[in-house]
């Protein structure tokens, strides 16, 4: 009998037993070694799916009213995993038993997937770098949507996994200044360790004013907002330069605060882009689409060009992942960035 992490009837994480079916043609079975959840997205779904009265119609590209409320009972928790191949189905080529691979899926003892969905890992690639692959996609999409260019000054708002990747990717792209802001000290500290130039606490610092002083009153050229916090947006507008670009990467919830669009935003004629890397058609289509963003993100995280070990923390045993998920993802996010799980 195997274990997997799912949402129970009380919308809380719980380890459940499951059994595997025989491996079918074209499938590969993998024994999990490491994994991680996707904090912001999963928490938003947990908090809203049981109570949200609207749903997004993929065909009409608009939100519509639900006939009845949904339920997340039984929904799998977790985003990516690294494991070792234990069995190959008929017709599978290019993989071997014992090979280390990665893939998408919730936290579970094993995964049985189609071979073409597996990600081949270079021998030098760490499992922590794999866990940064998904957030890198949305960071890269945001940087592209905001038209970041070499020499630009950049502010990254929110230092979860996406923000941490955006800060490092901005440096790789040639930003002359990468400033970051987050109310959690641990996240600011790690961003600085990984190459950010300066960090601000939005609960204390008027970083808009400080960044204007630092840039000779120009303000920053680009803002990447990943927190999904409306107050953060208003602060970022204060920091953004005349006709500068802001990409809203974070998944925003219901707006319960008043925003003043009539100050810097109006006078400085700023450009705001809603950014969601997985929404095709891409702004640069047909040259760019989501598959290309994924390919480029994998190249970045698998080539040793980012620091990932201090972003995946804490690392907990899978047997304790239900309690750890509740603690680090749901109740005490200030104690982690992206929780890792060891099987």
N, C-alpha and C positions, 0 to 999 in steps of 0.2 A: 504494500500500500504506500502511495506517495502523498505528499502534502502540497497544498497551494494556498496562496493568500487571496481571500475574497472578502467582499462586503457582506456582513450578516444582516439579519432582519432589523437590527437596530442601527443600521448604517455605520457600523464600526468594523475595523479589520479583524479577521479571524482566520486561523489556519484550518482548512478542511482536508479530509482524506479524498483521494481519487485513485482510480485504477486506469492503466493504459490499455488501449486497444492494439491489435497487431499492426505493425508498420506496413503501410500500403506501398504500391509501386510509386516510385518517384519521391518518396518521403525519406526523411532522416530523423532519427531519434537522438536527442542530445541530453546528456546528464549535466544539470546546471552546476556551475562553479561560483558565479557571482551574478549580481543583478542590482537594480536600483529602480525606485519609483520616479514618477514625474510630478514633483511636489505641487506646483501651482495649478496645473491642469486637473490633476486628480482631485485635489481639494475643492476646486471650483465645482466639479461634477458632483462630488459627494454632497456639497452644501446646497446645490441648486436643482439637481435633477428631480428630487422628490417634491420640490415646491414650485419649480418653474412652470409657468402656465403657457409659455410660448416654445416653439421649436423652429429650427431653421430648415426651410424647404430648399433642398439642394438644387432642384430644377428651376424654381421661381426666383431663387436668390433673395429670399425675404423671410422674416419671421412671421409665423402664423400661430393662431391659438390652438392649443391641444384640446382634444375631445375629453381626455382624462389625464391625470397626473401619472408620470412614469414611476418606475421603481428601479433602484440600483442594487437591490438584493441579489447576491450572486455575482456581481460584477468583479472582475479580476483586478487586483491592485498591483501595479508595477509597470515598467515601461520597456526596459531592455535587459538582456541577459548575455552572459558569456558562459560557454559550456564545452564539453568534450563529447565528440560523436561516439555513441555506443552501438548504433545499429544503422545499417543502410538498407533501404528498400530496393526492390528490383528496378533496374534501369538507371540507377544513380551513378553518375561518373564525376570525376574531378574532386571527390572527397574520399577520405579514408577513416576507418575506425581509429579513435584516439586523437584525431585532429581537433584542435581548438578553434571554435567558430563563435559567432555572435548573431543575435537576432532580436526581433521585437516580440514582446509577450509579457504577461504578468509573472509575478514571482511564484515559481513552481519548481518542484524537484526535477522534472523532466520537461522537454518540449519535443513534440513531433510535428515537423513542418515540411513543406515542400522544399526540395533542395535549392531551387532558384531563389528562395527567400533568405537563405543564409548569407552572412557576411564573412568573407575570408579575412582572417587577421594575419598581418605580417608577424613574424616571430618576435620582432622588437616591440610590438604594440602591447601596452598594458591594458588590463581590464578597466581601469579607471578612465583611460582615454576613450574606450568604447562607450562608456556611460555619458561622455560629453558629446557624442555624435549627434543625438537628437537636439539638444539645446544649441549646438553649433549651427544647425540648419536654420533655426529661427533668428539667431544672431546674424548670420550671413545674409539672410533675406532682409533684415532690418537695415543693415549697413548698405546694401545695394539700393533699397528703396529710398534711403536718405541721401544717396549719391555722394557717399564719402569718397574723397580724393586725397592723394598724397599731399601732405602738408597741412591738412585740415586740423582744426582743434575740435575735440569731441567730448561730450558729456554722456556718460552711461548712468541712467537712473534705474536703481534696483539691481541688487547683486546676488540674485539667485543664480542658478546654473546658466540661464540664458545671458544674464548681464555679465557674469564672469567670462563667458565665451566672447561676448561682444567687445569687452574691454581688450582681451588678448587679440582678437581678430582685427580690431581697429589699429593696434600697434603693427600687426603684420601688414596691414594695408597702407602703412606709411603716415598715420596720424602724427602730427608734431606734438600734440598734447592730448592725453587721455585722462580726464577727470572722472571720478565716480562718486555716487552718492547713495547711501542706504542708512537707515536708522540702526542697523545691527552692526555693532563694532567688529565682531568676528569676520563678517563678510567684507567690510572695508579693509581690514588688516590683510586678508588673503588676496584681495585685488591688488593691493600695493605690493605684496610679495611677488605677485605674478606680472608686475610691470606697469601698473597704473601710476601716473605721475602725482596725483593728489586725490584726497578723499574728503568728503564732507558728510556731516550728520545733518539730514534735512530737518530734524527736530530742534537743532541748535543754530546751524549756520545759515546765513543769507548767502547761499553759494552763487545765486544769480549776480548779486552785487560784487562778490569777491572775484568771480570769473571775468566780469567786465573790467575790473581793475587790472587783472592779470593780463588781459588781452587788449590793453590800451583802449578800453571802452567798446571794442568790437563785439564782444560776446562770442560764444562758441559757434563754429560753423554748422555743427551737426549735433543733434541730441538723439540718443537711442533710449526710449522709455520702455522698460521691461517689467515694471512693478505692477502695472494695471491699477495704479492709485491716482485718483483724480486730483488730489492736492499736489502730488508729485508733478503732474502735468502743468499745473499753474506755476510751480516753482521753476520748472524747466523752461517754460516760455520766457520767464524772467531772465534766464541765462542765455537764451538763444539769440544769436546776432540778427541784424537787419537782413530780411529775406533768407534767413537760415532755414535748414530742413530738420524736421523732427519726425522720426518713425515711431509710431505707437505699436510696439511689439507685444506688450502684455495683454492678457485677456481681461478686459474690464468687466466689472459687475455692475449692478444697478447703481446709478448716481444718486447719492444722498447728501452731496455737498454742493454749495453754490460756487460756480466758477466765474471769474471776472475776465471775460474775453476782451474787455475794452481798454486794458492797459497795454503792456508791451506787445501782445499779439496783434492788436489793431494798429498801433503806431509803427510797428516794425515789419508789418506785412510778411509775416512768417508763413512757411509752408509746412503743413502737417499731413503726413501720410499714414493711413492705416496699413499695417504691415502684417501679413500672415503668409509665411513662406510656402505653405502647402496649398494655398488657394491659387489654382491656375484658372485663367491664363495669367502668366507672369507679366509684370510691367515691361520686361525686355523680351517678350515672346516675339518671334520663335527662337531667338538665340538662347534664351534662358527659359527654363521651366523648372518645376519642383524636382523631377529626377536629376536635372543637372545640379541644382543646389545640393541635393543629397550626395551626388558623386564628388563634388568639390569639398563638401564638408568632411566626407570620409577621408579624402586625401589629406586634409589639414590635420585631423585628429590622429590619423594613423602614421604621420610622418615625423612625429616627435617635435612638432613646432608649437605645441601648447603645453602648459603645465596643468596636470589634472589630479595628481595625487592629493593635494591639499584642498581640492574642491569636493571630492567624494568623502564626506565625513558626517557623522561617525560611520564606521563599518560594524555591522551587527551580525550575529549568527541568525540564520534563517529560522531556527527553532524559536527565536525571540522576536521575529519580525513583526508579529501582530502588535505586541506591546510597544516595540520601538517605533512602528509606524504611527501609532496613536500619540506617542511622546514627541517625536521629532518632526513629523509632518503636520499633525493636527493641532497639537497643543503648545509646543515649544520650538517654533521655527528658528528662534534666535540661537539655538544650539547646533544648527546644522546648515549646510547649503544644499547638498544632495546626498541623502542617506544611501550608503552602500550596504549590500547584503552578501554575506559569505555563506555558501552552502557546504 
